[in-house]
């Protein structure tokens, strides 16, 4: 920390004082002296700004305007209700979702699973344009023979500087496009048959071998929608628990004689 903050009090605003101990308590660990000094400067200015604002507000506002008792109680009530509701839901939420539930939700809500961007399955590599095995890999990757594709996989792990096998699951075209350093429209416009090859300007080729693809506007396959469907089902269960909680509490209070309407 810079020498200017070596005293016990590092800043003062009116009657308010910020001590060195308080400042050190908020400093991130493991940062350089220069970064520590910069962080301290920002923190002190923010601390002072809040207090200057508070002092002026205390001085200028009327007694009625400064009375925030009602607002604080309302905020406390809302916060405690929220925290209890979350505890209640977390303790009772059934997170087990069967495959049958997922399939049923998919069938019932298919119109909600329209693809906004294309998706695909592919293998991606970054390989030097001068690699002695580049052409061999390119040919065997698109071969219809399983043996050729296996050989290509073996070669690419040895000669490519980056290799991703994304054939096991559907991938958003935007995610693959980031590997090319471009947008998915530009990426897909470079595709010839099932191969996308774009030079990176540094002597390498970024290449994708697309095995399957689906266009935007089509209904997404079930396997691609599973994470979203799980979230939807869990959200529905949480809502159901939350919507009955208050009525259950009221019913319990009535049964115990704690809630009476006169």
DRENLOGU-752090 format. One record per residue: residue in one letter; y, x, z of N, C-alpha, C in turn. Coordinates in steps of 0.02 Angstrom, whole numbers, padded with zeros to 5 digits, always signed. Example, Ala and Ser with C-alpha at 12.3 -4.5 7.8 and 13.67 -1.06 7.14 Angstrom:
BEGIN
a-00284+00660+00390-00225+00615+00390-00165+00660+00390/s-00112+00642+00354-00053+00684+00357+00002+00645+00394/
This chain:
BEGIN
x-00059+00043+00000+00000+00000+00000+00062+00045+00000/x+00114+00023-00033+00174+00064-00039+00206+00074+00030/x+00244+00129+00037+00275+00146+00101+00325+00094+00124/x+00354+00057+00078+00405+00008+00096+00376-00047+00140/x+00308-00053+00142+00276-00104+00182+00241-00073+00243/x+00266-00014+00266+00231+00021+00320+00248-00006+00389/x+00302-00044+00397+00320-00071+00462+00278-00132+00479/x+00282-00155+00543+00244-00214+00562+00269-00276+00527/x+00336-00283+00521+00364-00339+00484+00381-00316+00413/x+00352-00349+00364+00363-00327+00294+00414-00371+00258/x+00427-00431+00285+00478-00474+00254+00500-00527+00305/x+00562-00551+00296+00588-00602+00341+00628-00653+00302/x+00619-00717+00318+00660-00771+00290+00683-00812+00349/x+00746-00806+00367+00772-00841+00426+00732-00821+00488/x+00704-00870+00521+00665-00857+00582+00592-00839+00567/x+00574-00844+00504+00504-00831+00484+00494-00757+00469/x+00439-00730+00491+00423-00659+00478+00352-00654+00450/x+00344-00610+00401+00278-00595+00374+00259-00526+00398/x+00203-00521+00434+00183-00456+00461+00137-00419+00414/x+00134-00354+00426+00089-00312+00387+00016-00336+00393/x-00003-00356+00452-00072-00380+00464-00086-00442+00422/x-00039-00489+00420-00047-00549+00380-00052-00533+00306/x-00012-00486+00283-00012-00467+00213-00078-00433+00194/x-00101-00388+00237-00163-00352+00223-00223-00399+00222/x-00218-00454+00259-00274-00502+00261-00285-00537+00195/x-00233-00541+00152-00240-00575+00088-00247-00527+00029/x-00243-00462+00043-00250-00412-00011-00323-00410-00036/x-00334-00411-00101-00402-00403-00127-00429-00334-00110/x-00493-00329-00098-00522-00264-00082-00534-00222-00144/x-00533-00157-00135-00551-00111-00188-00501-00102-00244/x-00438-00121-00232-00388-00112-00285-00349-00048-00273/x-00319-00022-00326-00282+00041-00322-00217+00031-00283/x-00187+00086-00258-00122+00081-00224-00068+00047-00266/x-00068+00062-00332-00017+00032-00376-00028-00044-00381/x-00091-00064-00389-00107-00136-00394-00093-00170-00327/x-00107-00135-00271-00094-00162-00205-00020-00176-00195/x+00021-00129-00217+00093-00137-00210+00119-00195-00253/x+00091-00201-00314+00112-00255-00359+00092-00323-00331/x+00030-00326-00305+00006-00389-00275+00049-00408-00215/x+00065-00357-00173+00105-00370-00113+00173-00397-00132/x+00203-00368-00183+00269-00390-00206+00267-00464-00228/x+00215-00481-00266+00209-00551-00290+00198-00598-00231/x+00154-00578-00186+00138-00621-00129+00199-00632-00085/x+00237-00579-00071+00297-00585-00029+00348-00631-00061/x+00357-00625-00126+00406-00668-00161+00384-00741-00159/x+00319-00753-00167+00293-00822-00163+00301-00849-00092/x+00284-00809-00042+00292-00828+00028+00364-00845+00044/x+00409-00802+00022+00481-00813+00035+00507-00875-00002/x+00485-00883-00064+00507-00941-00103+00490-01006-00069/x+00429-01011-00044+00408-01072-00009+00450-01085+00053/x+00464-01033+00091+00501-01042+00153+00575-01056+00141/x+00604-01025+00091+00674-01040+00073+00679-01113+00054/x+00631-01136+00013+00630-01206-00007+00624-01251+00054/x+00578-01233+00100+00566-01273+00159+00628-01277+00203/x+00662-01220+00213+00721-01219+00256+00776-01262+00228/x+00786-01259+00162+00838-01300+00131+00820-01374+00136/x+00756-01390+00125+00735-01459+00130+00745-01485+00201/x+00727-01445+00251+00736-01465+00321+00810-01478+00336/x+00853-01439+00306+00925-01444+00320+00957-01503+00283/x+00936-01516+00222+00970-01564+00179+00941-01635+00184/x+00876-01641+00197+00846-01708+00197+00862-01745+00262/x+00864-01811+00256+00876-01853+00315+00814-01853+00360/x+00824-01877+00421+00768-01880+00469+00712-01923+00441/x+00730-01979+00409+00679-02023+00381+00641-01990+00324/x+00676-01952+00282+00644-01918+00226+00597-01863+00249/x+00614-01833+00306+00572-01779+00332+00511-01803+00370/x+00509-01868+00384+00452-01895+00421+00394-01907+00372/x+00345-01862+00374+00289-01867+00328+00225-01888+00365/x+00233-01916+00423+00175-01935+00464+00128-01983+00426/x+00158-02034+00394+00117-02083+00358+00080-02051+00300/x+00116-02009+00262+00084-01976+00204+00028-01929+00226/x+00040-01892+00281-00011-01847+00306-00073-01884+00329/x-00062-01941+00362-00119-01981+00386-00158-02010+00327/x-00122-02032+00276-00155-02059+00216-00195-02005+00181/x-00166-01945+00177-00201-01889+00145-00263-01870+00187/x-00255-01868+00254-00311-01851+00297-00367-01902+00289/x-00348-01966+00286-00399-02019+00278-00436-02011+00212/x-00398-02000+00158-00430-01993+00092-00475-01931+00090/x-00452-01876+00121-00491-01815+00120-00556-01822+00160/x-00552-01853+00219-00611-01863+00260-00660-01911+00226/x-00633-01964+00194-00677-02011+00158-00713-01974+00102/x-00676-01933+00066-00707-01896+00010-00761-01848+00035/x-00746-01812+00089-00795-01764+00115-00858-01799+00141/x-00849-01855+00175-00907-01891+00199-00947-01920+00141/x-00913-01946+00092-00947-01974+00033-00989-01921-00001/x-00961-01860-00009-00998-01806-00041-01059-01788+00001/x-01051-01785+00067-01108-01769+00111-01161-01823+00106/x-01140-01885+00107-01185-01942+00103-01225-01940+00038/x-01189-01928-00018-01222-01927-00083-01270-01868-00088/x-01248-01809-00066-01291-01749-00071-01354-01756-00030/x-01351-01791+00026-01409-01800+00069-01459-01851+00040/x-01435-01897-00002-01477-01951-00026-01491-01948-00101/x-01457-01906-00137-01463-01905-00210-01533-01881-00231/x-01566-01921-00271-01631-01902-00300-01617-01864-00364/x-01631-01800-00365-01616-01757-00423-01676-01749-00470/x-01732-01782-00453-01791-01777-00496-01783-01827-00553/x-01785-01802-00614-01777-01844-00674-01838-01834-00719/x-01873-01886-00731-01934-01881-00772-01918-01878-00846/x-01965-01853-00884-01958-01849-00956-01952-01919-00985/x-01986-01968-00954-01983-02037-00978-01912-02065-00970/x-01879-02049-00915-01810-02071-00904-01764-02041-00957/x-01774-01978-00971-01732-01944-01020-01741-01975-01089/x-01804-01988-01108-01817-02018-01174-01789-02088-01178/x-01795-02126-01123-01768-02194-01123-01693-02195-01130/x-01659-02150-01095-01586-02147-01099-01564-02125-01168/x-01600-02078-01197-01584-02055-01265-01591-02112-01315/x-01645-02150-01309-01657-02206-01356-01604-02261-01348/x-01584-02272-01285-01536-02326-01272-01465-02308-01292/x-01449-02244-01291-01379-02223-01303-01373-02174-01362/x-01414-02183-01412-01414-02135-01468-01345-02127-01500/x-01306-02181-01501-01241-02177-01533-01192-02131-01495/x-01211-02112-01434-01168-02067-01395-01185-01993-01407/x-01237-01982-01447-01260-01913-01456-01249-01889-01528/x-01195-01912-01558-01177-01889-01625-01148-01819-01621/x-01171-01775-01665-01147-01706-01664-01075-01701-01687/x-01034-01668-01648-00964-01657-01667-00957-01592-01708/x-01004-01546-01699-01006-01485-01738-01079-01473-01759/x-01091-01435-01811-01160-01421-01832-01197-01383-01777/x-01262-01390-01777-01305-01350-01733-01358-01316-01775/x-01386-01263-01749-01436-01227-01789-01482-01185-01745/x-01536-01163-01776-01580-01114-01745-01579-01053-01791/x-01574-00994-01762-01565-00935-01804-01583-00872-01767/x-01589-00818-01805-01593-00751-01778-01531-00714-01800/x-01501-00677-01755-01438-00643-01769-01445-00569-01755/x-01416-00528-01799-01418-00456-01787-01354-00423-01811/x-01339-00367-01780-01286-00323-01804-01320-00258-01823/x-01313-00239-01886-01349-00180-01911-01304-00140-01956/x-01311-00074-01954-01270-00030-01997-01286-00045-02070/x-01233-00047-02110-01243-00059-02182-01284-00004-02213/x-01284+00055-02183-01320+00112-02211-01389+00121-02180/x-01411+00075-02137-01476+00082-02105-01532+00086-02157/x-01578+00132-02151-01631+00140-02200-01678+00080-02202/x-01680+00040-02149-01725-00018-02146-01690-00084-02158/x-01625-00081-02174-01586-00143-02180-01616-00190-02232/x-01628-00167-02292-01652-00210-02345-01722-00237-02330/x-01763-00194-02300-01831-00215-02282-01829-00272-02231/x-01786-00264-02181-01778-00316-02131-01753-00381-02162/x-01703-00374-02206-01674-00433-02238-01727-00473-02277/x-01771-00438-02312-01822-00471-02353-01876-00503-02309/x-01898-00466-02259-01954-00491-02218-01932-00546-02171/x-01869-00548-02151-01845-00601-02107-01849-00669-02141/x-01841-00672-02206-01842-00736-02241-01909-00748-02276/x-01957-00706-02264-02023-00714-02294-02058-00774-02264/x-02101-00805-02304-02140-00863-02280-02203-00840-02243/x-02216-00776-02243-02275-00749-02209-02258-00730-02137/x-02299-00755-02090-02287-00741-02020-02291-00667-02006/x-02336-00631-02039-02343-00560-02029-02280-00522-02048/x-02248-00543-02102-02186-00511-02124-02131-00522-02072/x-02127-00583-02046-02075-00599-01997-02086-00560-01932/x-02149-00552-01913-02165-00513-01853-02145-00440-01862/x-02157-00414-01922-02138-00345-01937-02062-00338-01936/x-02028-00388-01962-01954-00386-01962-01928-00386-01891/x-01959-00427-01847-01938-00428-01777-01947-00359-01745/x-02001-00326-01761-02014-00259-01733-01963-00209-01757/x-01947-00213-01821-01898-00166-01850-01828-00178-01824/x-01810-00241-01818-01741-00256-01799-01726-00235-01727/x-01776-00237-01684-01765-00214-01616-01754-00139-01612/x-01776-00104-01663-01768-00031-01665-01705-00009-01701/x-01685-00047-01752-01630-00024-01795-01565-00064-01787/x-01567-00122-01758-01505-00161-01749-01472-00143-01683/x-01407-00141-01683-01370-00126-01621-01364-00188-01577/x-01375-00247-01606-01376-00310-01568-01424-00357-01602/x-01465-00391-01563-01514-00438-01592-01523-00497-01545/x-01516-00557-01571-01525-00618-01533-01574-00663-01570/x-01626-00685-01534-01673-00733-01563-01656-00801-01535/x-01623-00842-01575-01600-00909-01554-01642-00963-01588/x-01704-00946-01606-01745-00996-01640-01781-01042-01592/x-01779-01026-01528-01815-01067-01479-01778-01129-01457/x-01713-01132-01471-01674-01191-01452-01614-01199-01498/x-01588-01260-01500-01530-01273-01543-01468-01241-01514/x-01428-01212-01558-01367-01178-01538-01307-01208-01573/x-01255-01220-01535-01191-01244-01564-01167-01192-01615/x-01148-01215-01675-01126-01169-01727-01065-01129-01705/x-01023-01158-01662-00965-01122-01637-00985-01061-01596/x-01039-01068-01557-01063-01012-01516-01088-00955-01561/x-01124-00972-01613-01147-00919-01659-01088-00888-01696/x-01040-00929-01714-00982-00904-01750-00944-00851-01710/x-00945-00857-01644-00912-00807-01602-00945-00738-01609/x-01010-00737-01623-01044-00674-01635-01019-00641-01699/x-00995-00683-01745-00968-00657-01808-00893-00642-01802/x-00863-00663-01747-00791-00653-01738-00750-00699-01781/x-00776-00759-01795-00739-00805-01838-00754-00877-01816/x-00730-00926-01853-00744-00996-01838-00806-01018-01876/x-00836-01074-01854-00899-01093-01884-00892-01116-01957/x-00834-01142-01976-00825-01163-02046-00827-01102-02092/x-00791-01050-02072-00792-00987-02112-00862-00958-02112/x-00894-00959-02055-00962-00931-02050-01010-00967-02097/x-01010-01034-02093-01058-01072-02134-01041-01069-02209/x-00978-01059-02225-00960-01053-02296-00986-00989-02326/x-01004-00940-02283-01032-00877-02307-01108-00879-02314/x-01138-00936-02296-01211-00940-02298-01237-00949-02369/x-01284-00907-02387-01318-00912-02451-01392-00924-02437/x-01415-00982-02460-01481-01007-02442-01484-01012-02366/x-01522-00970-02333-01527-00974-02260-01499-00913-02225/x-01462-00871-02262-01438-00808-02234-01361-00807-02233/x-01334-00787-02176-01262-00776-02170-01251-00702-02157/x-01213-00669-02199-01200-00597-02191-01126-00585-02199/x-01095-00558-02147-01023-00544-02148-01011-00473-02121/x-00981-00429-02161-00966-00361-02137-00913-00364-02082/x-00919-00318-02033-00871-00318-01978-00813-00271-01989/x-00812-00236-02045-00757-00190-02060-00765-00122-02028/x-00822-00111-01994-00834-00047-01961-00901-00017-01982/x-00922-00035-02042-00985-00007-02068-01046-00045-02048/x-01037-00103-02016-01094-00143-01995-01093-00211-02029/x-01152-00241-02033-01158-00310-02057-01180-00354-01999/x-01147-00410-01992-01170-00461-01944-01208-00512-01984/x-01270-00522-01966-01315-00563-02007-01351-00615-01965/x-01355-00676-01992-01393-00729-01960-01444-00756-02010/x-01505-00765-01987-01558-00795-02027-01571-00865-01998/x-01547-00916-02033-01550-00984-02008-01617-01016-02025/x-01652-01039-01973-01717-01070-01984-01713-01146-01987/x-01665-01176-01950-01655-01248-01951-01581-01261-01939/x-01556-01317-01967-01486-01335-01955-01477-01410-01961/x-01426-01435-01926-01407-01505-01929-01331-01509-01935/x-01307-01554-01977-01236-01559-01990-01200-01602-01938/x-01135-01590-01932-01093-01633-01889-01097-01705-01915/x-01098-01752-01869-01103-01822-01888-01173-01850-01883/x-01223-01805-01881-01292-01827-01873-01307-01839-01799/x-01359-01877-01785-01380-01887-01716-01415-01825-01691/x-01392-01798-01635-01421-01737-01608-01494-01749-01587/x-01537-01700-01595-01606-01709-01573-01611-01713-01497/x-01664-01744-01474-01673-01755-01402-01668-01690-01363/x-01703-01638-01386-01705-01575-01348-01635-01545-01338/x-01590-01556-01385-01522-01530-01379-01482-01570-01328/x-01500-01634-01319-01462-01679-01276-01486-01679-01204/x-01542-01648-01189-01572-01652-01122-01522-01634-01066/x-01486-01577-01069-01439-01561-01014-01386-01615-01004/x-01361-01641-01060-01309-01693-01055-01338-01757-01026/x-01399-01775-01046-01430-01836-01021-01444-01830-00946/x-01466-01771-00925-01477-01760-00853-01412-01771-00814/x-01357-01744-00840-01293-01753-00807-01273-01827-00804/x-01286-01862-00858-01269-01934-00861-01309-01974-00810/x-01373-01959-00805-01416-01995-00757-01395-01980-00685/x-01382-01917-00671-01361-01898-00604-01293-01929-00587/x-01248-01930-00635-01182-01961-00624-01190-02035-00608/x-01236-02068-00643-01248-02139-00630-01277-02150-00560/x-01322-02106-00539-01351-02112-00472-01298-02100-00418/x-01255-02051-00430-01201-02037-00382-01154-02097-00376/x-01137-02126-00433-01092-02184-00433-01123-02242-00396/x-01188-02253-00406-01223-02308-00372-01222-02298-00296/x-01234-02236-00274-01232-02222-00203-01162-02232-00174/x-01112-02207-00210-01043-02213-00186-01019-02285-00185/x-01040-02325-00234-01016-02394-00239-01044-02438-00183/x-01102-02420-00157-01132-02460-00103-01116-02434-00033/x-01090-02373-00030-01078-02341+00035-01031-02382+00079/x-00972-02399+00054-00922-02434+00095-00948-02501+00119/x-00982-02538+00074-01008-02604+00095-01063-02595+00147/x-01104-02543+00140-01157-02530+00190-01126-02514+00258/x-01072-02476+00258-01038-02458+00320-01007-02520+00353/x-00976-02563+00312-00947-02624+00338-01001-02670+00367/x-01056-02677+00331-01111-02719+00356-01138-02692+00422/x-01143-02626+00428-01168-02596+00489-01119-02608+00547/x-01054-02601+00531-01003-02612+00583-01004-02685+00607/x-01014-02732+00562-01018-02803+00580-01079-02815+00624/x-01136-02786+00604-01198-02795+00641-01192-02768+00712/x-01153-02715+00721-01144-02684+00787-01086-02714+00826/x-01049-02761+00795-00993-02791+00828-00931-02749+00828/x-00930-02697+00786-00871-02653+00782-00818-02677+00734/x-00836-02726+00691-00789-02753+00643-00789-02829+00649/x-00732-02856+00669-00726-02928+00679-00663-02952+00645/x-00668-03006+00607-00609-03038+00577-00593-03100+00617/x-00532-03104+00644-00513-03161+00685-00476-03213+00644/
